[in-house]
Amino acid sequence: MARGFYLPPDPSIDSTAPPIQRLVPRVPFLSLLPPPPPSISAQLSLPPSPPSLPSPIPGYRHKTHILPCAYPRTYHHSTCPPASQKPRYIWKVVDPSTESREERSKRLKSECFDLARRQDGLELVKEGERIGERMEQVVERFVKEEMGECRGVGGKKEVTLIFGNANGLPVEDWEFPLRTVTSLIASGSFPFEVVEIWFLNTPLVDPNHGTAYSWSDHARDLTSFILHYLPVAPTSSDLPQMLFRRDEPAQRDGIVNVGHSFSGTAFLLAELEKGRDGGEALGEGLLLLDPMILDPRSEYAQKNVSTPQKPSTVVMGSVGRADVWPSFSAVKPALLRSPFFQRFDPTQLDSYLRHGFCLINPSDPSDERVTLTFPRWAEGLIFGRGDTIKETWDRLEFGEKVGKGCKEVRFVFPELFGMTGTSSDSRRLAHFLSSPPTPTNPTPTRVSNVIVERAAHLIVQERPDAVAEVLLEFLVDLFGGEPLLAKL
């Protein structure tokens, strides 16, 4: 079975003397305030429950929930009042059969520059200011059906896993690796048990979303969820569909946060914020799969981070995506003509086909046309202001650390090409975050790198088998059990 190999931090890199001047301005990490009530305009709603289906992760009950996002958002234009123009009406779904190739090229170029220009001169919300609409996000919960064996004194360690997805790809892509991990744990003898699993979705499909997006808000969404919405203790009890906010933050251990791509960046940013004030970490472990973190001085950063005058390659790739197909049956053959999707594991491609597409006009049975569940404008908007890609590197280079109680941060990088620049850059990231033991901190957070062979940036989609191995090994290193990499 293919697996990764460890890449230790490079001791030749001297990070003891941080740079004299910060290279990237910090985006304020606003305090979390109780959100306002929903506006009169429709908020998120879930479709009627389908007939009883087997859980995607055997042994775990599955339910979808809604909860308010972190409030307020970072920018005034992060939300739109009900009467204003929404992003979905600015950047529309366009059937390619209605325009020539030249017309499409001209339109996409105009849309890219329009999106980039809208990120210029954004007004920041002030600390303590209650402004902007309430936004909501969908979360998926999996709870272990039988929790009795790991309860009580002397029982197994109860572990909660929280996942964030890559931009534009369904969070359900984590189901395949998790089926492997939970099956191995159930058939083995481990001192821990995964009792609860949560998938966090980005909220850009909320009707009140505006024309600006900050990765700091994705980090604040994780913080808000863990502190104010996650049950105080793991429970097999059913939860209401709408999760309500607790004023008092929960004190709960056994949390492991796992983020891929831009979610990895945001999850690390959330932990750096906890560490700034010497606070307690959000979780005991942080697993980051090719987080988008680039040296601001690198050529790679200049190419992949947008400015109002020049959209980045990732913005142009997102906005330029095909987003109309004549039917569901036409989608897969079209995707498989692209080398990008040819790299997907077949199971993960099927997952993308199930969760990544929807009917354009579901109320019209005669219209079989299909579009992206997560619109191309939303994917482009996430990349539209990419300062966090550079800011996170800057904060690490200045010596910022994660919160107290985080036992280990593990970076998982692809062997082929990723979003952290060169292999030397990958080593530097781990070196920035690591600290030697001191009398006041005899057990600092461990930091490690792992390389996944034959993988590119979309590790979860391309190598779910290797991702399962890396995740299980990380849990063993955190909570005990027989080492796995040598055996696998």
N, C-alpha and C positions, 0 to 999 in steps of 0.2 A: 504494500500500500504506500502510495507516494506521500511524502510529508515534507515539512520544512526543516531548516537547521538553524541553530542559534548563531547570532552575530553579536558578539559582545561590544560594548562601547569602546571606541578607539582611545586608548590612554595617551596617544601622542597629541590629542587635541587639548589645548589649554583653554579652559573656560573659566578659570579662576578670576580673570580680569574682564568684567563685562565692558562693552563699548561705552564710550563717554557720553554719547548722545543717542537717544532713541531714534530709530529710523522710521517708525510708523506711529502716528497719533493713536492713543487708546480710545476706543469707543466706550462710553460710560456703560457700566453694568448696573442698570437701575434696580433699586429695591423693589421687592414684590409687594404689590398692593392688592387688596381684595378687588376682584373685577366687578364692574357694574352689572346690573341685570341685562338680560338679552334685549336687543333693540326690537322694534316692531317688525322690521324686515326678517325674513326667514333665516334662522340659524341652521347649523348643521342638523340633519336628521338622518336616521338610519332606515334602510329599506325594511319592509316586513320580514320577519324571521322566516327563513326557508324551512322546508321540512327537515326533521332531525337528521343530521348528517354526522358521520364519524368525525371525531376531533382530528385536525391535521397533525396533532402530536399525541399518539396513543398514550393513555394513562393520565391525560390532563383534560379537564373540562375547559371549553373555549367559550368566551363571550366578548362581544364588542361593546365598548363604553365611549362616552363623550365627556370631556371635561374642559373648563375654560383654560385658555392659554395664559402664559405669564402676562400680567398687566402692570403698567402700561407697556406698549411696544416702544422700541428705541426711537423711531422717527415719526414725525407728524403724518407723513404719507404712508406709514406702515398699515394704516387702516383707512377705510373710506366710509363716510356717513352714508346712510341708505339712499339719499337723493343724488349722490355724485356718481361720476362715471367709473365703472369697475374695470379692472384690468382685462377681464374676459371679453369686454366689449371694445377695448382698444386694440388688442391683438387677437384677431378672430381666427377661427378654424376656416381654412380656405381649401375647397376641393381643387386638386391640381388639374382636373379636367377642364376647369373654367378659365385657365390662363396659360399663356405660352411659357416656354422655358425662360425667355428673356424677361417677361413680366414677373415671373416668380422670383428670379434672381434680384430684380430691382426692388420688389416688395420686401424680400427678406433682408436685404441690405438696409433699407429704410427702417424696418422694424428693429434691427439690431442697434442702429444708432439712436433711434427713438428711446429704446429701453435704456441704453447707456446714458443718454443725456438726462433722463429722469432721475438718475442717481447723483447728479451734480448739485451741490449746494443744499443738500437735505437738512432740514431743521431738526435738531435733536430735542427730544422731550426732556424737560428738566427733572432733576431728582425730586420726588414727591409730588410731581404734577399729575393730576388725574385728567387725562385727555385721551381721546380716541375711542373707537368702538370696541366692544368685547368681541374677542375671537375664540373659537373653539377648535379642538382637535379630536380626532378619533384615535383611540388606543385599543389594542387587543390584549386580552388577559387569558392566560392559561394557568389553571390551578390544579395541583396534583389531586387526583381523585381520592387517594388513600394516604392521609398524612399521619395516621396514628403511630406508625412504627418509628417516626423520627421526632416524636414529641416527648417532652418531659426530661427530667434530670438524667444525664448520662446518654441521652439520645443523640442522633446524628445532627450535625450542623445544618441548619435550615438556610438555603441559599435562594436568593431572588435575583433573576437575570433581567436586565432592562436593555433593549436593543434599539438602535437608530439605524436608518437605512441610508443608502447612497442616493444622491439627487436623481429624481426621475425614475427610480426603480422601486418596486413594491417591497414594503417591509416584510411581506409574507415570504420573501426569498430566504428568510432565516429558518423557515419551518423544516426544510430538508436537513440542514446540518443539525438542528435540534433533535430531530427524530433519531439520528445516529447517537448523539450525546446522551440523551435520556435513556435510550435502549441499553447502551453500554453501562451506564450507572445502575440501571435496574438489574442487570445481569451480573454485576460485579459486587465487590465488597469495599465500599467507600465510606469514609467517616462523615460524609455530607450527603445531602439530598436536595435536588432542585425542586422546591415546593411551589414556586410561582415564577411565571415568565410574562413580561410585558413588552409589547411592541409599540413604540411611539411614532406617530406619523407627523410629517410637517403639515402646518395648517393653511397652506396657500390656497386650498380649494374652499376655504370658508368664504361665504358670500361677502363678508365685510373686509376681505383683504385688500390692501391698497397697492400702490405701484412701487413700494420700497420694501426691502427685506434685509434684516441684519442677522448675521450668524450668532450674534450675542443673544438674540431673542430665542434661537433654537437652544442655546446653552441655558438660558433662563427658564425655558419650558421644562427642561430636564430637572433643574433645581426646584421649580415650583411643584412639579409632579411628586418628586421624592419627599419634599418637606410638607406639602399640604394636601396631597390626594392619595398617595400610597397608603393602604391600610397600616395602622400602627404596628400590627404584627401579622405574619402570614396566617391566612385563614382559608379554610375550605368553604366557608359560607359564601352564598351568592351575594353579589353587590348590585346596587341599582344601576340602571343604564347610564344615568347622569351622575357622575361623581361630584360630590360637594366638597367645598374647601373647608379644611380645619384651620382655625386661627393659630393653634399651637403646633409647631413642627413635630413630626414624629421622630422618635429615637429608635432606630432599627438597625441591626447589624446584618451581615450576610449578603449585602447588596453588591452585585458586580455589574458594572456598566460596560456595554459593548457597542462601539460606534464604527461605522464604515464610511470612508470618504469624508464628505463634509460633516456628517454626524460625528465622526471621530474627532474632527477639529473642535466642534462645538462642545462635545463631552469633556475634552481636555480643558477647554476654556472655562467650563463650569467648575472644574476642580481647581484650576489656578486661582479663580476668584475666591474659593473657600480657603485656599492657602495664603492669600494676600494678608488676611487679618488673623492668621494663625488659627483659623477655625477647623472644625471637624470635617473630614472628607465626606462626600456624598456616598461613597461606597468603599468597600474593602479592596476592590480591584478594579482596574481600568484597562480594557483590552481595545486597542485602536488599530483597525485594519486600514492601512495606507491612508492615514488622515491627510487632508490637503493642507500642508504647512510648508511654506517656501521661504528661503532666504531672500529678503527684500532686495538684496544687491545682485541676485542671480539673473541671468538671461532668461531662465525658465520662468521666473516670477513675472518679468516684464511681458512675456508672451501669454501667460495664463491668468493674469489679473487685469480686469477691465479698468479703463478710465473713461470719463465722459466723452473724451475725444476719440477713443479707440477701443471698440469692443474687443474682448479677448477671444481667443480661439474657442474656448469652452462656451462662451455666450453665443458665438456664431454657430457652433455645432448644435447647441440646444434649440435656438430659435429656428434654425434651418431644418429641423427634423421633419420628416414626413408625418402628417397627423390626420390623414383621411385615407380610408381603404373602403372598397365597395362592399365588403362583408367580412364577418369574422373569419371565414374560411380563406380569404385572400391574404390575411395578415402574415401567417407563418411562412408561406413561400416567399413573400416579399422580404421578410426579415432575413431569411436564410441566404438571400443573395448578397447580403452585406458581410464582409469579413468581421465586423464588430460583433454581430450576433452569432456568427459561426463559432466563436470562441466559447459560447455559453455551454455549460453542461446541459444535456437534454432535459433533465428534470427541472433545472432552473429556467430554461427557455419556456417550458410548459407553464411554470409558475407565472412568468411574465405575461404569457398569453392569457392566462386566467384572470389575473388581477390588474394588468396594465392597460386594458382596452374596454371601451363601452360604446353603446349605441349613441349616435349623434342626436337622434330624435326618438327616444324610447316610447313616446306616446303615439308614434305613427308606425303601425305594423308594416306598412309598405316600404319604409325607408330602412334599408339594411346597412347603410353606411356606418362605419366604425371610426372612432377617434381615440386619442390617448386619455386614459383616466386622469393622469397627471399632466395637464396641458403643457405644451412646449413653452408658452410664455412664463408659466410658473417655474419651470426648470431653468429658463434663461434668467428670470428675476433673482433666483438664488445666487447665480454667478454674477449678477449685474454689478454688485458692489463687493468685490472680493478682498477688501482690506484685511479681513480677519485671517486670510491665508498668510499674509505677511506679519500681521500684528502678533499672532500666536508665536511665530518664530522669534520675533523681537522680544516678547515677554520671557520666553525660555532663555534666550541669550543674555538677558539681564538678570537671570538667576531666580526667576519666580518658580515656586514649587507647589505641589498639590497639597491638599488639606491633611491634617493629622488623621491617622488611622487608615490611610490608604496603604495597604501592604505592598502592592506592586502595580506598576504601569508597564504594560507590554505592547511594544510596537510590532505590528505584523506587516511586513513589506513584501511586494511581489518581486520575483526574480527578474522579470522581463522589463517592464517599465511601469512607473507609478507617478504619484503626485507629490513627492517630496524632493524631487530633483535627483541628484546623483547619489550613489551608494555612500560617498563620503558625507553628504548631507544627512543621510539616514543615521549614520553613526553619531554625528554631531548632535542630533535631536536627543538621542538617549543620553549622551554625555552631559548636555545642558541640564537635564532633569535630575540626574543622579547626584547623590551627596554622600560623602564619607561619614562613617559613624563619629559622633562627638559625645562628650560627657553629658550634654543636655539632650541629645537625641541619639541614643546608642543603637536604635534600629530604624534608620531612615528608610524611606520608600525604596524598594528595589526597582530597578529599571532594566529592561531587557529588550532585545530585538530578535525577531524571528523572520527568516526569509521563506516564503512559500514558492517552491519550485514550479516552473512552467505556468506562472500566473502573471497577469497584468493587473491594472488598477482595480478592475471589478473582480476581486478575489472571490467574493461570496458567490457570484454568478458563474465563474469559470472553474473554481476548485472547491466546491462545497465539501468534498471528502476531506481535503486538507484542512479546511476551516474547522470542521468538526473535531479533528485531532488536536489542532492548536487550542481550541476552546476547552476541551476536556483536560488537556495537559495544564492549561492555565489554572483551572479549578483545582486540580490535584496539587499544584505548587502552592496555591493559596490556602487550601483547607486540609491537605494531607491525603495520603493514599499511595498506592504503588506507582512509581514513575512509569510513564507510558511511552515516551518517544523511543526509548531504546527497544521496548517490546514491539511497538508497531513498525 
